[in-house]
Amino acid sequence: MGIFDFFKRKGDTSSNQHFDKHSVKKNTETSIVYTVASKYNEYTKLFVNMMANGNYAPIAAYEKPTGEIIGYLYSTEDMSYTLSVDEVITAMKKEFAERLNAETIKSYAIYYHSLFNNDDNHTIADDHNEPKAISIILKNTEGFETIVAVSYRFENEGFSVGPMTQVSAKEFQEVLQVELIEGKDYFQERIISKPKTVENEHGIIIKTVNNGHVGDFWSGIFGFEYFQTMSPDFLYQYMALAQTKNPPIQKVDTVEVYQLDFDRLALRVICEEQRLVSAFPRIETHTKIDVALKQIDEWEHVQNLEAIVHGGGRDTFAIRFYATDYAFNREKYLSNTKVNMKLSGIIYVLDKHTEDSNTLEDGTTLSPDFCMYMPGQEWSEFGCFDFIGKLESIEEANAFDNEAHSGYMLKIKLINNEEIADFFTIDMFVNKKNMRFTDDLEVGMKLTGMFQLLGEIAD
């Protein structure tokens, strides 16, 4: 199950937590707020536990006329289309307001992470603003409405939590002492959202996506660990150079596409109205395969200028790929049921496939010539595949003509076919930093790993 706007606190993967009892405000008066907040003590404790496990998604709960408390959660079928925390909270408020007016619920609580810092700032935290507290929106049918906050601080391997505003120290301790029931489904009502899809007159399904990005492509080009610490200035300088050195290779209305070539690799830059939209690597290949188009996942967050394309290669095998030419060939993808494609790949992980690996856990023995590919366990919706393939050729290649980013262009067979030797054999680039072995590559050896499939219409 995917959670809307799921994100983790940068640099912290610990689930170690403790509660700071000494930081709770001393207040012996009975809190009016607590009469409502206490109905949701389990969910307050649950939300703290979710944070401890790296889950910062908003949640809610409501009170039925019978007094029963029901958990409420937004989720999605896949992670290709997500709502922001602000969108989720807005939708929750609207739904609960209607239920309060209809008297089908008595009260509700909405939980999210905010910038609250001992002030009245309950602004939603996001990827650009580090969260400082849990904010809880409380409202009931009797006209009561407020927002309380529970501050927290990350300390070494864990964090401390408290106090809660508008309640006494004793009342907050009751929250901390709540025992959650192991195995209980606390979210009895789930709103499962499906991405918008339409079928056009050519029978192609168009799916709206807002969660795609090309950042991992660069991890494949430069090496995952290296790219994490690499200065962004390196790429920015080349992006700027691409837009000034040569005229655009394509122009459609206000969209201009630029390209810098580096032997078999290239940098492609998309601009709209002279503003940078995206920049990604491209691999030069002459391998062409007929592909029957079935579905296009358009990225609405980049003005529908990028997409993942689903189809069938040679009317036989299923593929999905990032279309490196979608910004200027969009109409061709939307109006053709079959196109001749150039397909290539960026290898994220590469290892040797040994003979020992030919025997599966159930005792099945694979042929020494066995080749295969399958959707990857991660990022499959964006065109990532796990594979076992045969190395057909090797060519040294350096990203940006820089030996610091050296690698190889490998031609790898992914499907064996008795009649067509290169039935599904494509060129893939691998940076040496993403290789898990130091032995020399040899034509004919078996390789395994994960790659990102790229494609563009062959002119």
N, C-alpha and C positions, 0 to 999 in steps of 0.2 A: 504494500500500500504506500502510495506517495502522499506526503503531507505538503500542503501549500506553503510556499515560501519557507522551506526548511533551510536553516543555515546553522553553522557551528561557530562558536566563539573562536576567533583566530588564535592559534597557538596554544589552545587548551583542549586536551582530549581526555582529561581526567574526570572520573565519575565519583571522586572522593569528595565528601561534603561533611560539614558539621554546622551546627546551629549556634549562633552567638547569643547565648542567654543574657550576657552582661550588657548587650547593646540595646535590649528592649526597654522602651520608655516605661517609667514607673507611673502608673495611673490606676488608682483603685476605684474610680467611678465606673459604673456599669455603662457600657457603650451602646447607644441606640443602634449604631452601625452594625455592631456584632450580632444583633438579633437577626439581621439578614445575612451577614457574612458567614455566620456559624453554620448556616444550612449547607454551605459549600466547602466546609473544612477539608473533606476528602479531596476535593478537586484542587484546593490550594496546595495541599501536600503533594498531590500527584503532579502538579505543574512544576513544583520545585524539583521533584525527582526527574521529570522529563528534562529539565535544564541540566541536571547533573549528568545525564546521559547524552548531552549534546543536542537535544531536540528543542528548538526554540519556536515551534509552530504555535499559533494561537489556538485556544480551545474555549469551550463554553459549557455551561450547564444551566438547566432551568428546573423550576419547581412546578409539578403538576398540581391541580386542585386538591388531589388526595394527599399532598405533602411529599410524594415520591420525587427524588432528584434524578434527573436524566442527563447524562453527558451528551454533548453535541460537538461534532467534529466535521470539518471540511476535509475531503480527500479527493484524489483524482485517480483515474484509471492508469495513467502513466505520467511521467515527469516532463512530457513534451510541452504541456500547457499548464502553467501555474498562475495562481492569483497572488497578488501581494498581500501582506498582512493588512494593509489599509483596506483593500477590497474585501477581504474576508470579514473584517470587523464591521464594515459598513453593511454588508449583507446580513450578518448576524443581528445587528441592531434593528434593521428593517423587519426581519422575520419575527423577532421577539416582540417588537412594538405591535405588530399586527396580532400576535397571540395574546398579548396583555389586553389589548382593546377587545378582543373576542372572549376574554376571560377563560381561555383554555390553559393558561399558565398563571401562576401567582407571582413569580419573581424569576430573575435570571442573573447570571454572572458571566462576564466575558474576561478572559485572561490573555494578556499579551506582555511583551517585554518593551520597556520604555526608557526614556532618558531622565526619568524622575531622579532628582538628586537633592532630597530634602527641600523641595520647592513645589510649585504647582505645575511643573512641566511634565505632562503625561504624553508627550509626543512619542509616537511609535519609533522604536529603534530599528535600524536597517543595516545593510551591509556597510554603509559608510559612517554610521554612528554607533559606537559601542554601547550595548545596553547596560543600564545601571540598576534597574529595578523591575519588579513585576507590578504591573498596574492591573487593577480589577475593577471593571465597571459593574456596579450593582444597581438594580432597579426592581421595584415591585408594583403591584396594583394599587397600593395605598398612596401613591405619589412620592414615595421615597426614591431618591436617585443620588448616587455619589460615585466617586472613584477613589479607591484606596490604593496604597502602594506598599510593597514589601521590598525594601532595599536589600542588595546583596553585594558582597565584595569577594573577589577572587584572591586567594592567598596561598602561595606555594602550590601544593598539590590538591587543594580543595577550595572551598569557599565557605563564607559565613553568611547567614541570612537573618534579616530582621533589623529594625522593628517593623511592625505593620502600623501604618498611620490610622488615626481615628479609633483605635481600639486600645484597651489597657494591656499592660504587660502580662497579666494573668490570662486574659483572653487569648493573646497571641500564643502563649505557652500551650493552650488547649489545641491550637492548630498544629503546632509542632509535634504534639504527642499522639495525633491521630494515627491509627494503624491501618494501612491499606491492605485490602484483601488480595492475597496472591491468586493470580489466575482470573480475577474478575475482569469482565469487559466493562470498563468505565464509560465507554462511548456507545450507548445503546442506540443513538440516532446519528447516522452518518450521512452527510450530503456528498455524494460521489459525483464529481463533475466530469463530463466528457468533452474533449476538444470539439470545436465546431467543424463539421465536415459537410461538403457538398459534392455532388457529382455533376460535372459539366456535360455539355452536349456531345462530347467525344467519348464519354464513358470513363473519364479520368476523375478519381476522387481527389479533392483538394482539402487538405486538413490544415487548420490554423494552429500554428505553433508559436510560442513566445519564450522558449527556454533553450534555444540552440546557441552555440558559440563555437568559434574556431580556435580558441586558446590552446586546446589540447593538440591541435595540428602542429603548433610550434614546439610543443614538448617532444613531438616525434622528430621534428627537424633538428632541434638542438640538444636533445637528451632531457629526460624528465627532471632529474636532479639538478642539472645545470640550469635549466630554464627557470627553476624556482628562485634562483639567486641572481639570475642574469639581469643586468640593467636594461630597462625598457628603452633607454635612449638609442641603443643599437638598432632596434627595429624602427623606431620613430624616424631616425635619420634616413633609413632606406625608404620608408614610406614617403617621406618628403621628396627624396630624390626621384622616386618613381613618378611623382606628379609633375616634376619639372624637367627631367632629362629628355623625355620623349613625348610626343603627342599621345592622346588616348588611343588604345587599340580598338575601342568600341565606344560609341556614344548613342544613347537612346533617350530622347527627350532631355531631361535635366541630369541624367545619369551618365557619368563618364567612368570608364574602366582603364586603368593604367597597368603596365607590366614592366618589370625589370627581369631580364633573362640572365641566368647563370648556368650555362651549359645545359644540363638535363633538368635543372631546378629553376623555378622562377618565383618572384613575388608579384602577386596580383592585388591591386588596390581598387576598391569601389568608392566613388564619391558621388554624392547627390547635391546639386546646387553648390558645388565646390566644397562641400563638407564631407569629411571622412566618414564612411559608413562601416567599412570592414577591410581587413587585409589578411591574406592567407597564402600559403604556399601552393604552388602548382607543379606538377611533374610532367615533363615532356615525354610522350609515348606515341608510338605508331600502331599499337595494338588496337584493333577495332572489332566490336561485337555488336550484333543487332540486339536491341533491347525493346521489349514490349512494355510500354508505360502503363502503370496501374494506379499509382497514388503519388501525390506530391505534397510534402509537408512544408508549407510556406512559413517563413519566419516573419511574423508581423512586426516584431520589435525592431527589425531592420528594413522596414518599408517594403516587405515582400521581395527583397532583392537577393535573398539567399534561400536555399531549400534543400531538403533531403528528398531524393527521388526513389520511389519503389518501382521495381519492374521485374521482368523475367528475361534472363539472358538466353539467346538462341532458342527461345520458346521452351526452355527446359529448367534452368536453375534460377532460384529467387535471389535477388540482390537489392540492396539499397545503398545509395551513395550520396555524398555531398556534391552538388552540381557546381563546379567551379565557373561555369558560364551562365548561371541562372540570371544574373543581373541584366544581360543583354539578349539571352535566348529564351526568356520566360514564355513568350508567345508560342515558340516552337514546342516547348514542353507541354503547354496547355492545349495545343491543337493537333498534336500527332499521337497516334496510338503506337507507332513503332518508329524508332530512331536508331541510327548507327552511332554507337558511342565509343569514345576513347576512355578506357578504364585504367586506373592506376591506384597505387596504395602508399600510405605512410605507415611504416612498421613501428609500433609502440614498444613491443617486446619481441626479442628474437632469441631462440634457443635451438640446440640440436635435438632432433628426434632420434632416439636410439632404438636399436632392435628390441631391447627390453620393453620399450613402450608399446610394442606391437601386440602384446598380450594384455587383454583387458582383465578387469577384476573377476568377471564371470568365466574366465578361461578362454574366451573367444580370441582367436589369433588373426591379426590383420595381415594382409598381403604386404610384402616388402615395398611394393609400388603404390600402396594405398595413399591417396591424397583426399583431403576434405577441407571444407570450411563451414562454419556455423555461426549464427549470431553470437556475439560476445556476451559474457555475463554482465559486463558493464557497457553502457552507452550503445547498446544494440540499436536503439531507435534512431541513432545518429549515423549509422552505417559502419559500426565497428564489428569485426569478425575475428573469431579464433580460427586457427588453421593448422593443418599439417600439409606441407607441400614439398615438391621436388625442385631443387635449384637447377635452373636451365642455363643461366649465364650470370656473369659477375662483371661489374664495371665500377671503378672507383669514382666517387662523386663527393664534392665538398659543397656544403650549403654556403651560399654567398661567396663562392670561390675562396673560402677561408679554411685553411688546414685545421684550424681549431675546431671546426665543425665538420670533420671528415666522416665519411661513411661510404656506403655502397649503393649502387643501383642494381637490384637483383630481379631477374626474371624468374618467377616462381609459378610452377604448375599447381593448380588448386583442384582440378578434376581430371581424372584419367578417362580418355575416350579412345576406343580402338580405331575409329574412322578419322577423327580430327585430332591431330597431335596437340594443337594449342587451343583445345576446346574452351578452357578457361585458364589461360596463362597470362599473367599481367606483370608489368614492371612495378617494383616497389622500392622506395628509398628507406634505408635504415641508417641511423647515426650509430657510430661505433659505441657510443655511451649507452645505447639501449640494447646492446648485445650481452647475453649472459654467458658467453664462452669466449675464450681467447684463441682457440685453434683457428687455423686458416680456413676460410670458406673454399669449398671445392665443388665444381659442377657435378651434379648427380647426387649430392648429399641431401638428406631429408632434414627439413627445418620445421619448427613449430613456433607459435607465438600469437600475437594479436596485431591487427592492422586496421587502419581507417581507409575505406574505399572512397575514391574520388572519381568523378566522371564528367565528361563534357561532350557535347554533340560534335561529331566529326564533320568538318566542312567538305 
